[in-house]
Amino acid sequence: MDRFDPTTFLTCVAMLFHGLQALPCPPVPIPNNITEFSCSSRSLSNFPTGFPKETRIISVEFTNLSSIGVDALKGLPNLQELHLSNNRLRSLPDGLFRDLPELQALDLTANFLEDLPPEIFRNTTALKQMALGGNQLATLRPSWFQTLQGLEFLVLSNTSLKKVPAFCFSKLGNLTDLDLSQNALRGLSSHVLEGLSHLEKLDLEANQLQTITEKTFHVVPRLKFLFLQNNNLINLPRRILEPLDFLELLDVSNNQLTSLDLQFSPKAVNWSLDLSGNPWECDCNMLSLVNQVKRHSITLYSKQNMLCNTPKSLEGRPVMSLAAAEFGSC
């Protein structure tokens, strides 16, 4: 689905290039059959008014909008997508989304939101996609997600999160994609992912993870893609991935792993690993991992950057280039 009507957008651009004042959005008069509107002028500081009842998509992005009134979206029962990214919003009124029964996509990326009202999403039960990344939401309220059973895609990246409350997402049974990357998470409890029975992609890249409990991923049995790169992991529990029959990709590059002994599901086939950028200890334990990779025909990404750190005699050597005898004995 297009995010905005190209005719309306090009009309706005053309008038701006002719040196006219910023075009009101929506344009006046409104062309017949136009239901998608895009407004992206830096001079825009107030939320536009006058959208027709039939409006399906509103995009007010890259503007100077810093606040929005509680009735700004009133009278838009057919609105399906609302894009408010890259503005200067610091807060949202509690009833802003109360009359949007058809809203399926909400993008609030890259604003200055520090918190949201506890029940702000209580009436947006049709939501399938929501992006809150690039804000300053240091904590999450579980109440935000209690009525979003249909949500499939959730972005919470780069929001300064230090912790995710247990059972925070427990009502999101249809969620398939969760992005928690670029935060300040140090650990994950076994209840953080509780209820996400359909989750297929989990992005935890660029946090400060040091440990992950053994059963953390056991509650997401359909997981296919797991991104753990650019953290501070020093080990992973042996059975942490054992129930993941559908796993296709595990990325643990650029951590502090010196060894890895994982028990994989025998049903997981044709999958890939990225182990690069870790200070590997190339002893007999590493040989066991190498043999496991070869035995299961696991695809290794960035093999040239999967290097030995110790012993000194093997420092800087690509792990997969070593002969079995070079790993020594334990």
C-alpha positions in Angstrom: 0.0 0.0 0.0 1.4 3.4 -0.9 2.0 5.7 2.0 0.8 8.9 0.2 -0.8 10.0 -3.0 2.0 10.9 -5.5 -0.1 13.5 -7.2 -0.7 15.4 -4.0 3.0 15.1 -3.0 4.3 16.4 -6.4 1.8 19.3 -6.3 3.2 20.3 -2.9 6.8 20.1 -4.2 6.1 22.0 -7.3 4.5 24.9 -5.5 7.3 25.1 -3.0 9.9 25.3 -5.8 7.9 28.2 -7.3 8.6 30.2 -4.1 5.1 30.1 -2.7 4.3 29.9 1.0 4.1 26.4 2.5 1.1 24.7 1.1 -1.6 23.9 3.6 -2.0 20.2 4.2 -4.3 18.9 3.1 -4.4 21.1 0.0 -7.3 23.4 -0.4 -9.5 22.7 -2.2 -9.2 18.9 -1.7 -9.1 17.1 -5.1 -11.8 14.5 -5.6 -11.1 10.9 -4.4 -7.9 11.8 -2.6 -7.6 9.7 0.6 -3.8 9.8 1.2 -1.9 12.9 2.4 1.8 13.7 2.9 3.1 16.8 4.7 6.8 17.2 5.2 7.6 20.9 5.4 10.0 22.0 8.1 7.9 25.2 8.5 4.9 23.1 9.7 4.6 23.4 13.5 0.9 22.6 13.9 -0.9 19.4 13.0 -2.9 20.0 9.8 -6.7 20.1 9.9 -9.5 19.6 7.3 -8.8 16.0 6.3 -11.9 14.4 4.7 -13.7 11.7 6.5 -12.6 9.2 3.9 -8.9 9.7 4.6 -7.0 6.4 4.8 -3.3 7.5 5.2 -1.8 10.6 6.8 2.0 11.3 6.8 3.2 14.3 8.7 7.0 13.7 8.9 10.2 15.7 9.0 8.4 18.8 10.3 8.7 21.1 13.3 5.6 19.6 15.0 6.1 19.5 18.7 2.6 18.9 20.0 -0.7 17.5 18.9 -4.2 18.1 20.2 -6.4 15.4 21.6 -9.0 16.0 18.8 -6.5 16.2 16.0 -7.6 12.9 14.5 -11.3 13.2 15.4 -13.7 12.3 12.6 -11.4 10.0 10.7 -13.0 6.6 11.1 -11.4 5.2 8.0 -7.8 6.1 8.8 -5.6 3.0 8.4 -2.0 4.5 8.5 -0.6 7.3 10.6 3.0 8.3 10.0 4.4 10.9 12.5 8.1 10.1 12.3 11.0 12.6 12.6 9.1 15.4 14.3 9.6 17.0 17.7 6.8 15.4 19.6 7.5 15.2 23.4 4.1 13.8 24.5 0.8 12.6 23.2 -2.6 13.2 24.8 -4.4 10.2 26.2 -7.4 10.2 23.9 -5.5 10.9 20.6 -6.3 7.5 19.1 -9.7 6.9 20.6 -11.7 7.2 17.4 -9.5 5.2 15.0 -11.0 1.7 14.8 -9.4 1.0 11.4 -5.8 2.1 12.3 -3.4 -0.6 11.3 0.0 1.1 11.1 1.4 3.8 13.5 4.9 5.3 13.1 6.2 7.5 15.8 9.9 7.0 15.0 12.5 9.6 15.9 10.6 12.0 18.1 11.4 13.1 21.7 8.8 11.0 23.5 9.8 10.2 27.1 6.6 8.5 28.1 3.1 7.7 26.9 -0.3 7.6 28.7 -0.9 4.2 30.2 -4.0 3.5 28.2 -3.2 5.4 25.0 -3.6 2.4 22.7 -6.7 0.9 24.4 -8.9 1.5 21.3 -6.4 0.7 18.5 -7.2 -3.0 18.5 -6.7 -3.2 14.7 -3.0 -2.2 14.9 -0.7 -4.6 13.0 2.5 -2.4 12.8 3.8 0.0 15.4 7.2 1.8 15.4 8.3 3.7 18.5 12.1 3.6 17.9 14.4 6.6 18.2 12.6 8.1 21.1 13.6 8.4 24.8 11.3 5.8 26.3 13.7 4.6 29.1 10.9 2.3 30.4 8.0 0.4 28.9 4.5 0.2 30.3 2.9 -3.3 29.8 -0.5 -1.5 29.7 0.4 -0.1 26.2 0.3 -3.6 24.7 -2.6 -5.1 26.5 -5.2 -4.6 23.8 -2.9 -5.1 20.8 -3.5 -8.8 20.2 -3.4 -8.3 16.4 0.1 -6.6 16.4 2.6 -8.3 14.1 5.5 -5.8 13.9 6.9 -3.8 16.8 10.0 -1.5 16.7 11.4 -0.3 20.0 15.0 0.3 18.9 17.2 3.1 20.1 14.9 4.2 22.9 17.4 4.1 25.8 15.7 1.0 27.3 17.6 -0.5 30.3 15.1 -3.2 31.1 12.0 -4.8 29.7 9.4 -5.7 32.3 8.5 -9.4 32.6 5.4 -10.4 30.7 5.4 -6.9 29.0 4.4 -8.5 25.7 2.4 -11.4 27.0 -0.8 -10.3 25.0 1.0 -10.1 21.7 0.3 -13.6 20.5 0.4 -12.7 16.8 3.7 -10.7 16.9 6.2 -12.0 14.4 8.9 -9.3 14.4 10.3 -7.5 17.5 13.1 -5.0 17.3 14.8 -4.1 20.6 18.2 -3.2 19.1 20.4 -0.2 20.1 19.2 0.0 23.6 21.0 -0.4 27.0 19.7 -3.8 28.0 22.2 -5.7 30.2 20.2 -8.9 30.6 17.0 -10.8 29.7 14.8 -12.7 32.0 13.1 -15.9 31.0 9.7 -14.1 31.1 10.5 -11.1 28.8 9.3 -13.0 25.7 6.5 -14.8 27.4 3.3 -15.0 25.2 5.2 -14.4 21.9 4.3 -17.8 20.5 4.4 -16.7 16.9 7.6 -14.6 17.0 9.9 -15.3 14.1 12.5 -12.4 14.2 14.1 -11.0 17.3 16.7 -8.2 17.1 18.8 -7.5 20.2 21.7 -6.0 18.4 23.9 -3.3 20.0 22.7 -3.6 23.6 24.9 -4.3 26.6 23.9 -7.9 27.1 26.3 -9.8 29.3 24.1 -12.9 30.1 21.0 -14.5 28.9 19.2 -17.2 30.9 18.9 -20.7 29.5 15.2 -20.7 28.9 14.8 -17.2 27.5 14.1 -18.3 24.0 12.2 -21.5 24.9 8.9 -19.6 24.9 9.4 -18.5 21.2 9.5 -21.9 19.5 8.9 -20.4 16.0 11.9 -18.1 16.1 13.8 -18.0 12.8 16.2 -15.1 13.1 18.0 -14.1 16.2 20.4 -11.1 16.2 22.7 -10.8 19.3 25.7 -9.1 17.6 27.5 -6.1 19.2 26.8 -6.9 22.8 29.0 -8.0 25.7 28.2 -11.7 25.8 30.9 -13.8 27.4 29.0 -17.1 27.1 25.7 -18.7 26.1 24.0 -21.5 28.0 24.4 -24.8 26.1 20.7 -25.6 25.7 19.5 -22.0 25.0 18.6 -22.8 21.4 17.6 -26.5 21.8 13.8 -26.0 21.3 14.2 -23.8 18.2 13.2 -26.2 15.4 12.8 -23.4 12.8 16.0 -21.4 13.5 17.6 -20.1 10.3 20.1 -17.5 11.5 22.0 -16.8 14.7 24.3 -13.7 14.8 26.6 -13.5 17.8 29.3 -11.5 16.1 31.3 -8.8 17.9 30.8 -10.1 21.5 33.3 -11.4 24.0 32.9 -15.1 23.4 36.0 -17.2 23.8 34.2 -20.6 23.4 30.8 -21.8 22.4 29.1 -25.1 23.1 25.5 -25.1 21.9 22.9 -27.9 21.6 20.9 -27.3 18.4 17.5 -28.8 17.6 18.0 -31.7 15.3 15.1 -30.4 13.2 16.9 -27.1 12.5 18.5 -27.5 9.1 20.1 -25.3 6.5 20.8 -22.5 8.9 23.5 -19.9 9.3 25.9 -18.5 12.0 27.9 -15.4 12.3 30.7 -15.9 14.9 33.1 -13.2 13.7 34.7 -10.5 15.9 35.0 -12.6 19.1 38.2 -13.4 21.0 38.1 -17.1 20.3 40.3 -19.5 22.3 41.5 -22.0 19.8 41.8 -25.2 21.9 40.1 -28.6 21.7 36.7 -27.0 22.7 36.9 -24.8 19.6 37.6 -27.9 17.5 34.4 -29.4 18.8 32.5 -26.3 17.5 34.3 -26.5 14.2 33.4 -30.1 13.8 29.8 -29.4 14.7 29.6 -26.7 12.1 30.9 -29.0 9.4 28.8 -32.0 10.5 25.6 -30.0 10.2 26.6 -28.1 7.1 26.0 -24.8 8.9 26.7 -21.7 6.7 29.3 -19.4 8.4 29.2 -15.7 7.6 32.4 -13.6 7.7 34.6 -16.6 8.2 37.7 -14.5 7.5 36.9 -12.4 10.6 36.4 -15.5 12.9 39.9 -15.3 14.4 41.9 -17.0 17.1 42.8 -14.8 20.0 44.7 -17.5 22.0 47.0 -19.3 22.2 49.6 -16.8 21.1 50.9 -19.1 18.4 47.6 -19.0 16.6 46.6 -15.4 17.3 45.0 -13.8 14.2 44.6 -17.0 12.4 41.1 -17.7 10.9 39.6 -20.5 13.0 38.2 -22.4 10.0 41.6 -22.5 8.3 43.2 -24.5 11.1 44.0 -28.2 10.8 42.6 -30.4 13.5 46.0 -31.0 15.0 46.6 -27.3 15.5 43.8 -27.0 18.1 45.9 -29.1 20.6 44.4 -31.2 23.4 42.5 -30.3 26.6 
